[in-house]
């Protein structure tokens, strides 16, 4: 099949699929994108455009020989099922939901990205339990799962010939997408790396449609959602040169830590993601600044010292005579 020239520095999602016809983009799936603009808070100006203008604005087509030709992004967002299967056969998702004793779901999802998003949202909703101590706190933030799913689909390598893998089990949710971290960041430093996409055209289209935010802070928001309830941060340690794997833990919130954080935020104080990471490390044992930096994989203590000064000023931590920081838990009188 004929694609426009591509190399590792090219945006594959912008690639023109010369053998594909404009008619292989589906009007119903285009209408789904228009509806997404309305429902997801996308750019309303898109709704004023004709179908060819709509596709061109999102770079779902390029004009070649005077006629519009689908791009890879166009097939991924509007392509008919047969066309997606023919030109991008490994672009789907293999999802499994496993209980303690059996496999509940084992599906190969194909079609367009919005179709796969719809199905995965349904699966995530149906497998998101509630806490026993605080039922209003579910196992996962659905917004975080949405962001992780979109990150996997936007940043994955569509040339590797394998699908995105998603496993939902009693321990948590694991999402594995083909291709190494594109910005050359290590998993330990991902939180502080610049946001760079392997597929900028696809990412831009999904942001314009409203599926994800434009601010590039999705990873930070995922970390924040877990840490504010005293849960472990997302685990990227199983990522490699061939895949990005992230695991979100299914674990009860740390009620003491989450209460401390909530009370601080309710007073109008602000806590950064790094501040929440520090509090999580200190929840069980006092640590020296160097030990905290090592646990958080911070190459410089400058950022950490600023965060620690802020936590000291908020009276969330104290500096002990042994040279360590520890959480300043409220006394019973403080709760009265």
N, C-alpha and C positions, 0 to 999 in steps of 0.2 A: 504494500500500500504506500502511497506517496504522501509524505509530510514535507513541509518546508524545512530547510536546513536547520539542524539542531546540534548543539554541543552542550557541555556541562555548565556553561555560563549563560545559556539562552533560557528564556522563560518558556518551558515546554507548553504551558497552558495557552500561550499565544500562538503556538504553531498552527499554521494553516493546513487543514486536511484536504489536499487537492482532490482526492477521489470521492469525497463526500459532497452531496448535493444540498443546496439550501432547503429543498423539500424534505430532507431528513431531519430538519429541526421541527419540533412538534408545536403546533399552535396551542394545544391544551396545556402543555408544559410551560409555554411562554406566559399563558394566563396565570399559571401557578406562581410564576415569578412576579407578575404584576400584583397578585394578591399578597405576596410576601412583602412588597413595598408598603402596602396598606397595613398589614398585620404586624410586621416586624419593625416598622419605623424607618423604612428606607427613604431614599431621596425621591420626593414626590414629583419632581420635574420629569422623572422617567415615565410617569403615567400619561403625560401629555404627548408622548412620542408615538408615531406609527410603528408598526412591527419592525420594518427594516431599520428605522431610526433607533428603536429600542435596542435591537441586537448590536448595531454599530456603536452605540454609546457605551455598551458593556464590553465591547471588543469580542463579541460572540461570533462575529463574522468579519471578514476582510474582503475588499473588492479586488477581484482578480479577473482580468479580461472583461471588465465592465459588469460582472455579476458578483453577488455576495457568495462567499464560500465559508463554510463553518470552520471555526478554530477548535482546538481541543477543548477550550473553556466552553465554547458553544455546545459541543456534544455533551459535555459533563453537566450542563445546566438545562439544555433544551432538547437534547437528542432523543430521537425515537429509540425504543429499546433495541431494535435490530441493529441500528447504526452504532449505538454505544457498544453493543456486544461484538460487533465486527471490527471496529477501529480501536477500541479500548477495552479488550476483554478482561483485563485484570484490575479494572478501576473500582471494583465493588468492595463490599465488606463481608467478611465471614464472621458472624456473631454467634456465640454460644452462651447460654444461660445454664449454669450448673448448680444444682442443690447439693445437699450433703450426700445424696444417694443416687442421683440420676441426672441425666441431661434433659433439661426442660425445653430448651430451644437450641436448634442447630440449623441456621439459615445462611444461605448465600444471597446477599442482597445485591441487586444490580440496578441498572437504570440510571437516572440522573441523581445528582447530589441532593436536591431537595426531596426526592422520593426516599432516599436512604435516610436523610435527616428525620423525616416524618416517622418512619418505622422505628428508628433508634430512639426517638423521643418517647414513643409508646412503650418500648421495652424498658427504658430507664424509669419511666413513671411507675410501671407495674412492678419494678424490683427495687423500690426505694422505701425501705422500712422506716418506722418511727421509733424514737428512743423511748425506753421504759420510764426513765426519770423525768424527761422533758419531751413529751410526745410532739410538741411543735417543732422540734429539731429532728429533721429526717436524717437518714444515713448519709445522704449526699445532697449537695446543692445542685438542683437541676440545671441552674445556670452554668455551674462549673463543668458538669458533664457535657453540656452543649458546647462550651468553649473548647474543651479537650477534643470533642468529636470534630469540630470545625477545624481546629489546628491540625489534626491528623489528615483531614481531607485536603486542606489548602497546601500544607507543607510537604506532603508525601511525594515520593519519586514515582511518577506514573510510567516510567520506562522500565521498571525492574521486573514486571511480569508476575507480581504477587499482590493479593488483595490486602487491604487493611484488616487486621484481626482485632476483635473485641471479645473479651471474656468477662462475664459477670458471674461471680460466685460468692459464697458466704463471706469470704475475706475482703472482697472489694471489686473494683472494676479496673481491668487492664486493657489499655488501648495501644496497639503496636502498628506502626505505619512504616512502610519500606522507605529506605534512604536515611543517611546519617543526618545529624543536626546541620542545617544548611549554613548557619552563621559561624560554624566552626567553634561554637562554644561547647565546653564540657558540660555534662549533665549537672555537675556540682555548681557551675556558674551560670546556668541557663537563666536564672531569675534576673541577673544583672546584665545580661547580654543585650545588644541591640536587636530589635525585631527586624529580621530580614526574611523575606519569603522566597521559597524556591519557585513558586508560581504566582508572581505578582498580579497578572491579569485576572486569574481566577480569584485571588484574594480580594482584589479591588472590586470585582463584580459582586461578590458575596457581601462585602461591606456596603456597597451602594444599594443593594437590595434589602439591607437591614438584618441579615442573618448574624452578623458579628459587628463589633465596634470598630470605629476608625482610629481609636487612640493608641493602639499597640500595647495596651496594658492587660491583655487577656490573661497572660501567665500570672502576673501579679495578683489579679483578682481571684484566680483559682487558689493560689497559695493563701491569700487573705481569708477566703471563705472557709478553708479547713482550719487554719490556725486560730481564728477568732473563737472557735469552740474548743480549743485545746486539743485538736486532733493533729496527727502527723501531717506534714506537708507532702504534696505529691512526690512520688519516688520515681526518678528517672534512671536509677542505677543500672538497669538492665539494657540500656541503650548501647548500641555498638556502631561500627562503621557501616553496617548494612540496615540498621533499623533504629527508630526512636520508639522506646517503650515507656509508658507512664502508668503508674499504678496509684489508684486513689483508694485509700483504706476505708473499709466499712467498720467503724469503731465508735463506741459510745463516746459522747463528748466528756471532757474533763470538766466536771461541773464547777469545781472550785476556781479553776483558771478562767473558764468562760465567764463566770460571774464577775470576777475581778475585771476582766476586759470590758464586759458590758457596762459595768458601773462607771468605768473610766470614760468610755465613749458617751454615755448618757449625760455626762457633765460637760460635754462639748470639747473634750480633749481629743487630739488626733494621735493615732498610733500607726506608724508605718509598718509595712510587711516585715522589714528587718526587726522592728521592735517586737512584733508578735513572735518572730522566730527566736529571739533572745529569751522572751518569757517562757516559751515552750521548753527551751533547753534548761532553764533554771527551775522548772516546776518541781523537780525531784531533788536536786542537789545544788549547792552553791558552786560557782565556777569562776576562775580568774578570766580576765579579758582575753588572754592568749588562748585559753581553752575554748572559750566561746567562739573566737575567730576560727579556730581549727575545725570545730564542729560544723560551723556554717560555711566553711570553705571560702572565707573572706581573705583575699590576698593582702589587703591593707587593713590595719586596725583603725584608720582614720574615720571611716564611716561608722564603725562599731562604737568608737568612743563618743561620737556625737549622739548616737542612739542611747547609749548608757547614761549620758548626762541628762537627756530628756526623761528617761525612766526614773532617774534619781529625783529630778525636779517634780515629777508627778507622784512621787512617793510610792512607786510601784516596786522599786528595788532599793536595797541598801548595800553599802560597801562595808564589809566586815573587817575586823582586826586582822584576820588571816589573809587579807588581800584578795578576797573573793566577793563576787556579787551574789546576792540571794533575793528572792521575792519577799517583799514586805507584805505578808498576808494580813488582812484586816482582823482586828480582834473582835471578840463578841460584842464589846461596847460600841465598836464602829458600826455594827449592824443594827443597833437599837435606834 
